[in-house]
């Protein structure tokens, strides 16, 4: 239900607005302008970006993801901007991230409250490498599982059922983290203990 094209159009509109606000002879920092435009873009979605300008005798650019440009001299390719991606067919992009899905076994959810996972996401601003994010969540859950001082979700549920249990619950812990964005296949990485 989200049109990521709206994000891309708002991004470029914000870029042009920022560009027009510069002094006519001012030095143009394409990356800075692109980041400013991105910070003002509120639409949901994401986009790669490639902006190019000529500064006197130099071609300058800011590029994110697999948008690109090529330079031909004498009808021969002399330069191609590098592709920026996490791995094949998963380019970096500017965006207002979609949903982050954290799934796992009971070993995860018996040892971490949703609010604690939320804190981990906020500490990484949700933009961490998915592999690192899954690993961090699994590590914290694992440490909590062996703690005798931690008031775990399992201990709270046991108490509600009239059963005494102190600390975490040692169990298999598998964590799957996925980020769902438009125009990208969901990317999921799984780590377990």
C-alpha positions in Angstrom: 0.0 0.0 0.0 3.0 2.3 -0.1 4.2 3.9 -3.4 8.0 4.3 -3.0 8.0 6.5 -6.0 6.5 9.2 -3.8 9.6 9.0 -1.6 11.9 9.3 -4.6 10.0 12.3 -6.0 10.0 14.0 -2.6 13.7 13.3 -2.1 14.6 15.0 -5.5 12.2 17.9 -4.8 13.9 18.5 -1.5 17.3 18.2 -3.2 16.4 20.8 -5.7 15.1 23.1 -3.0 18.3 22.8 -1.0 20.3 23.3 -4.2 18.4 26.5 -5.1 19.0 27.9 -1.6 22.8 28.0 -2.2 24.6 31.2 -3.2 25.1 31.3 -7.0 28.9 31.0 -6.9 29.0 28.8 -3.7 30.8 25.5 -3.6 28.3 22.7 -4.0 28.8 19.7 -1.7 26.5 17.1 -3.4 26.7 14.6 -0.5 25.8 17.3 2.1 22.8 18.4 0.0 21.7 14.8 -0.6 21.8 14.1 3.2 19.9 17.4 3.9 17.3 16.5 1.3 17.0 13.0 2.8 16.5 14.4 6.3 13.6 16.5 5.1 11.9 13.6 3.2 9.0 12.2 5.2 7.3 9.9 2.8 7.6 6.2 3.4 9.8 4.2 1.1 13.4 4.2 -0.1 15.4 5.1 -3.1 18.8 4.9 -4.5 20.3 8.2 -5.7 22.9 9.5 -8.1 23.6 13.2 -8.6 26.4 14.5 -10.8 27.8 18.0 -11.4 30.6 19.6 -13.2 32.9 21.8 -11.0 35.2 23.7 -13.3 37.2 20.8 -14.9 36.1 18.0 -12.5 33.1 15.8 -12.6 31.8 15.3 -9.1 29.1 13.0 -7.8 27.2 11.6 -4.8 25.9 8.1 -5.3 24.0 5.7 -3.1 23.1 2.2 -4.1 23.0 0.8 -7.6 22.0 4.0 -9.4 25.1 4.8 -11.4 26.8 6.7 -14.2 29.4 6.0 -16.8 31.9 8.3 -18.6 32.8 7.6 -22.2 35.8 9.2 -23.8 36.4 8.7 -27.5 33.4 6.4 -27.4 35.2 4.1 -24.9 34.2 3.5 -21.3 36.7 5.2 -19.1 34.9 5.3 -15.7 31.8 3.7 -14.1 30.7 4.8 -10.6 30.9 1.9 -8.2 27.8 0.0 -7.1 27.1 0.2 -3.4 25.3 -2.8 -2.0 25.1 -5.1 1.0 25.2 -8.1 -1.3 24.0 -9.0 -4.8 20.7 -7.3 -5.7 20.4 -5.6 -2.3 21.7 -2.0 -2.9 22.1 0.6 -0.2 19.4 3.2 -0.3 18.2 6.3 1.3 14.8 5.8 2.9 12.5 5.9 5.8 12.9 2.3 6.7 10.0 -0.1 6.5 9.2 -2.6 9.1 11.8 -4.5 11.1 10.6 -8.0 11.9 12.3 -9.9 14.8 11.3 -13.5 15.0 12.7 -16.3 17.1 12.2 -19.3 19.3 10.8 -19.2 22.8 14.4 -19.0 24.1 14.5 -15.4 22.7 11.1 -14.3 24.0 11.4 -16.0 27.3 14.6 -13.9 27.9 13.9 -10.5 26.3 10.9 -8.2 26.7 9.7 -6.4 23.6 10.8 -3.1 25.2 14.4 -4.5 25.5 14.5 -5.4 21.8 13.2 -1.9 21.1 16.1 -0.5 23.1 18.6 -2.5 21.0 17.0 -1.3 17.8 17.1 2.3 19.0 20.7 2.0 20.0 21.6 0.9 16.5 19.0 3.4 15.0 17.6 0.4 13.1 20.2 0.9 10.5 22.7 -1.6 11.7 23.9 -4.5 9.5 21.1 -7.2 9.9 23.7 -9.8 10.8 25.1 -7.6 13.6 21.6 -6.8 14.8 20.5 -10.5 14.9 23.7 -11.4 16.7 23.3 -8.6 19.3 19.7 -9.6 20.1 20.7 -13.3 20.4 23.7 -12.4 22.6 21.6 -10.3 25.0 19.0 -13.0 25.2 21.7 -15.7 25.9 23.2 -13.6 28.7 19.8 -13.1 30.2 19.0 -16.8 30.0 21.8 -17.6 32.5 21.3 -14.7 34.8 19.9 -15.4 38.2 19.1 -11.8 38.9 17.2 -10.9 35.8 13.4 -10.7 36.1 12.8 -12.4 32.7 9.5 -12.6 30.7 9.6 -16.3 31.6 9.8 -15.5 35.3 7.0 -13.0 35.1 4.8 -15.6 33.3 5.7 -18.3 35.8 4.7 -16.0 38.7 1.4 -15.3 37.0 0.8 -19.0 36.8 1.7 -19.4 40.5 5.0 -21.1 39.8 8.2 -19.8 41.4 11.0 -19.2 38.9 13.9 -16.8 39.4 16.1 -15.4 36.5 16.2 -16.3 32.9 15.4 -19.6 31.1 18.2 -21.5 29.5 16.9 -22.7 26.1 17.8 -22.7 22.4 17.8 -19.2 21.1 17.3 -18.5 17.4 16.9 -14.9 16.1 15.7 -13.9 12.7 15.8 -10.2 11.7 14.3 -9.0 8.5 13.8 -5.5 7.1 10.9 -5.2 4.7 11.3 -2.4 2.2 9.5 -1.7 -1.1 11.4 -2.7 -4.3 13.6 -5.0 -2.3 13.2 -8.6 -1.4 12.9 -9.0 2.3 16.4 -9.7 3.7 16.7 -12.1 6.6 19.6 -13.3 8.6 19.4 -16.0 11.2 21.7 -16.6 14.2 21.2 -19.0 17.0 22.8 -20.3 20.2 
